[in-house]
Amino acid sequence: MPNGALTRTQFDTARDQFTARFLIDANKLPKEPLQTFDFAELKDLVDGVEGDYRLVVVHYGLKDDSLCYGFSFTVGTPIPNTDSYTYPEQKEPTHVLVGKQFQPITAAAWAPMRSAYLDTMWTKRDNGHFEQLTAVDALRCVFPWEAELLPLYVDNAGNGEYRMAVESISRYHDAETGDGGASSLKGFRHEIGFYMEELVEGKWVRLLSDAVENAPYRNRAADFGNLCPVSCSTYTEV
C-alpha cells in the first residue's frame, strides 16, 4: 500500500485528531460542511497545466467560521537522480470550492479568508495547551496528480455514479527543515484527505474500508501531501 493511502480506520482517526486539535479562538470547532465535487471538474482544471508531474495545491481559509478550500495547479520539474522535483510556490489559489463547484477567485478575495484562518485558528500540537498558529504552521497542502489523486479515482470508479470528497485531517509530524532553511514545529499539523463516494440506492457511501484490496487506492483515502510551510517549492514522492 502506498504511503499516501489511508484505510478507513486510519482516516477516521486522523479526522478525529483534527477536530480535537484545531479550534477557532481556542473555544469552538470550525464548521466543515461536507465538501464534495465531480471529479471531472477537478480534472478539467488540472488539464489546464501541461507536464508529467502536475500538482494540486489546497489552500486553507475560513469564512463565517466555516473552513474554505482554495485550489491552485502547477507542474514540477524533476531534480536529477532523486525522487523529488521543484515547483513554483503557490501563494494564492485560482479557485475556491463553494458547494460542489470550483469558482474562480482573485488574490484580493481570498486574502480575508486566509487571514481569518491564520489569525483565529488555534492548535494543540501535542499534549500541551492550545496555542495560536505561527508563521511555520501549514497554510496549504500539495498533492501529486499523476501519483495520487488520479489513481484514487481510477482505482475506485466503475459503472455507477461517483463523486470525490475532501476533509481536514491531522497527523503527528516531526520537526522538518524545509525550503529556505525554515523549520516546522513538531506535533499535529493540518492536512487534507481526499476519498471517493458512490451513490448506492439513493445514498452516498464512502469508499473506505480496512480490508486488503487489489489496487493501491481502492477503498482508501489519499492524504500524503507536502505541507507548506515547510516544503513550499520542493515535492518529494515517497
C-alpha positions as CSV (number, residue, x, y, z in Angstrom):
1,M,0.0,0.0,0.0
2,P,1.5,3.4,-0.9
3,N,2.4,5.8,1.9
4,G,-0.4,8.1,0.7
5,A,-3.2,5.6,1.1
6,L,-5.2,5.5,4.4
7,T,-7.6,2.8,5.5
8,R,-11.0,3.7,6.9
9,T,-9.7,3.5,10.5
10,Q,-6.6,5.5,9.7
11,F,-8.6,8.2,8.0
12,D,-11.3,8.4,10.7
13,T,-8.6,8.6,13.4
14,A,-6.8,11.4,11.5
15,R,-10.2,13.3,11.0
16,D,-10.9,13.0,14.7
17,Q,-7.5,14.3,15.5
18,F,-8.3,17.5,13.5
19,T,-11.5,18.1,15.4
20,A,-9.7,17.5,18.7
21,R,-6.7,19.8,18.0
22,F,-7.9,22.7,15.9
23,L,-10.3,25.3,17.3
24,I,-11.3,28.9,16.3
25,D,-10.1,31.2,19.1
26,A,-9.4,28.1,21.2
27,N,-13.0,27.7,22.1
28,K,-15.1,26.5,19.1
29,L,-14.9,24.0,16.3
30,P,-14.7,25.3,12.7
31,K,-17.7,24.3,10.7
32,E,-16.9,21.9,7.9
33,P,-19.9,21.1,5.7
34,L,-19.1,18.0,3.6
35,Q,-17.2,19.2,0.6
36,T,-17.8,17.1,-2.5
37,F,-17.4,17.6,-6.2
38,D,-17.5,16.0,-9.6
39,F,-14.0,14.6,-10.3
40,A,-14.3,15.6,-14.0
41,E,-14.4,19.3,-12.9
42,L,-11.1,18.9,-11.0
43,K,-9.6,17.1,-13.9
44,D,-10.6,19.9,-16.3
45,L,-8.7,22.4,-14.1
46,V,-5.6,20.1,-13.8
47,D,-5.7,19.6,-17.6
48,G,-5.0,23.3,-18.0
49,V,-1.5,22.6,-16.8
50,E,0.9,20.7,-19.1
51,G,3.6,18.4,-17.8
52,D,4.3,15.0,-16.4
53,Y,4.4,16.0,-12.7
54,R,1.3,18.1,-12.1
55,L,0.4,19.2,-8.6
56,V,-2.8,20.2,-6.9
57,V,-2.4,22.7,-4.1
58,V,-5.2,23.0,-1.4
59,H,-5.2,26.3,0.4
60,Y,-6.7,26.8,3.9
61,G,-9.2,29.5,4.7
62,L,-12.1,30.5,7.0
63,K,-15.3,32.3,6.2
64,D,-18.0,32.8,8.8
65,D,-16.3,30.1,11.0
66,S,-16.5,27.6,8.1
67,L,-13.4,26.0,6.6
68,C,-12.8,27.0,3.0
69,Y,-10.6,25.2,0.5
70,G,-8.9,27.1,-2.3
71,F,-7.2,25.3,-5.2
72,S,-4.3,26.1,-7.4
73,F,-2.5,24.0,-10.0
74,T,1.1,23.8,-11.2
75,V,3.8,21.4,-12.5
76,G,7.0,20.2,-11.1
77,T,10.5,19.9,-12.6
78,P,12.4,16.7,-11.7
79,I,15.6,17.0,-9.7
80,P,18.1,14.7,-11.4
81,N,18.9,11.4,-9.7
82,T,16.2,12.0,-7.0
83,D,12.5,11.3,-6.4
84,S,11.9,15.0,-5.9
85,Y,11.0,17.9,-8.1
86,T,10.8,21.7,-7.7
87,Y,7.7,23.7,-8.5
88,P,6.7,27.4,-8.3
89,E,5.4,28.3,-4.9
90,Q,1.7,28.7,-4.9
91,K,0.9,31.6,-2.6
92,E,-2.7,32.2,-3.9
93,P,-5.5,29.9,-5.1
94,T,-7.0,30.4,-8.5
95,H,-10.3,28.7,-7.5
96,V,-12.3,28.1,-4.3
97,L,-14.6,25.1,-3.7
98,V,-18.1,26.5,-3.0
99,G,-20.9,24.0,-2.6
100,K,-19.9,21.5,-5.3
101,Q,-18.4,24.0,-7.7
102,F,-14.9,25.3,-8.3
103,Q,-15.3,29.0,-8.6
104,P,-12.5,31.4,-9.8
105,I,-11.2,33.6,-7.1
106,T,-8.8,36.6,-7.0
107,A,-6.0,37.0,-4.6
108,A,-7.8,40.0,-3.1
109,A,-11.0,38.0,-2.5
110,W,-9.0,35.1,-0.9
111,A,-6.9,37.3,1.4
112,P,-9.5,37.8,4.1
113,M,-10.3,34.0,4.2
114,R,-6.6,33.2,4.6
115,S,-6.2,35.9,7.2
116,A,-9.2,34.7,9.2
117,Y,-7.6,31.2,9.2
118,L,-4.2,32.3,10.3
119,D,-5.4,34.9,12.8
120,T,-8.1,32.9,14.6
121,M,-7.3,29.2,14.4
122,W,-5.6,27.7,17.4
123,T,-3.9,24.3,17.6
124,K,-2.9,21.7,20.2
125,R,0.3,20.4,18.8
126,D,0.9,17.7,21.4
127,N,-0.2,17.1,25.0
128,G,0.1,20.7,25.9
129,H,-2.3,23.6,25.7
130,F,-3.9,25.2,22.6
131,E,-1.8,27.9,21.1
132,Q,-2.2,30.3,18.2
133,L,-0.8,29.4,14.8
134,T,2.7,30.7,13.9
135,A,4.5,31.5,10.7
136,V,5.6,27.9,10.3
137,D,2.2,26.4,10.5
138,A,0.8,25.0,7.3
139,L,-1.4,27.2,5.1
140,R,-1.7,24.8,2.3
141,C,-1.1,21.2,1.3
142,V,0.4,19.9,-2.1
143,F,-0.8,16.7,-3.8
144,P,0.7,14.9,-6.8
145,W,-1.9,14.4,-9.5
146,E,-0.4,11.5,-11.5
147,A,0.9,9.7,-8.5
148,E,-2.1,10.0,-6.1
149,L,-5.3,11.9,-7.0
150,L,-5.8,10.4,-10.5
151,P,-5.1,6.8,-9.2
152,L,-7.6,7.5,-6.3
153,Y,-10.3,8.0,-8.9
154,V,-9.2,5.2,-11.3
155,D,-8.9,2.6,-8.5
156,N,-12.5,3.3,-7.3
157,A,-14.7,4.5,-10.1
158,G,-16.7,1.9,-12.0
159,N,-20.1,2.0,-13.9
160,G,-22.0,3.7,-11.2
161,E,-22.2,7.3,-10.0
162,Y,-19.3,8.7,-8.1
163,R,-18.0,11.9,-6.5
164,M,-14.9,13.0,-4.7
165,A,-14.9,14.3,-1.1
166,V,-12.3,16.4,0.7
167,E,-11.9,16.8,4.5
168,S,-9.4,18.2,7.0
169,I,-7.4,15.7,9.0
170,S,-4.4,15.9,11.3
171,R,-1.4,13.6,12.0
172,Y,1.7,13.9,14.1
173,H,4.8,15.3,12.3
174,D,8.4,15.6,13.5
175,A,10.1,18.9,13.1
176,E,11.3,19.3,9.5
177,T,13.7,21.8,7.9
178,G,12.3,22.9,4.6
179,D,12.8,25.4,1.8
180,G,14.9,28.4,2.7
181,G,16.0,26.8,6.0
182,A,12.8,27.4,7.9
183,S,11.8,24.7,10.3
184,S,8.3,23.4,11.2
185,L,7.3,22.7,14.7
186,K,6.8,19.1,15.8
187,G,3.4,17.9,16.6
188,F,0.0,17.5,15.0
189,R,-0.5,19.6,11.8
190,H,-3.4,20.5,9.5
191,E,-3.6,18.1,6.5
192,I,-6.1,17.3,3.8
193,G,-7.7,14.0,2.9
194,F,-9.5,13.0,-0.4
195,Y,-11.7,10.0,-0.9
196,M,-14.3,8.7,-3.3
197,E,-18.1,8.2,-2.7
198,E,-20.5,6.1,-4.6
199,L,-24.3,6.6,-4.9
200,V,-25.9,3.4,-3.7
201,E,-29.7,3.1,-3.6
202,G,-30.1,6.8,-3.3
203,K,-27.4,7.3,-0.6
204,W,-23.8,8.4,-0.9
205,V,-21.4,5.8,0.6
206,R,-17.8,6.4,1.5
207,L,-15.5,4.1,-0.4
208,L,-13.3,3.5,2.6
209,S,-12.5,0.1,4.3
210,D,-9.9,-1.7,6.3
211,A,-9.9,-4.8,4.0
212,V,-7.0,-5.9,1.9
213,E,-7.5,-4.6,-1.7
214,N,-6.1,-5.4,-5.1
215,A,-5.4,-1.8,-6.1
216,P,-3.3,0.8,-4.2
217,Y,-6.1,3.3,-3.6
218,R,-9.2,1.2,-3.8
219,N,-11.4,1.9,-0.7
220,R,-8.6,4.2,0.6
221,A,-8.2,7.9,1.3
222,A,-5.4,9.9,-0.2
223,D,-3.5,12.1,2.2
224,F,0.2,12.2,1.6
225,G,0.7,15.8,0.6
226,N,3.7,18.1,1.3
227,L,2.8,20.8,3.8
228,C,3.6,24.5,3.1
229,P,5.3,25.6,5.2
230,V,7.7,23.8,5.4
231,S,8.1,22.4,1.8
232,C,6.8,25.2,-0.4
233,S,8.8,24.7,-3.6
234,T,10.1,21.1,-3.4
235,Y,7.9,18.0,-3.5
236,T,9.2,14.5,-2.7
237,E,7.4,11.3,-3.7
238,V,7.6,8.5,-1.1
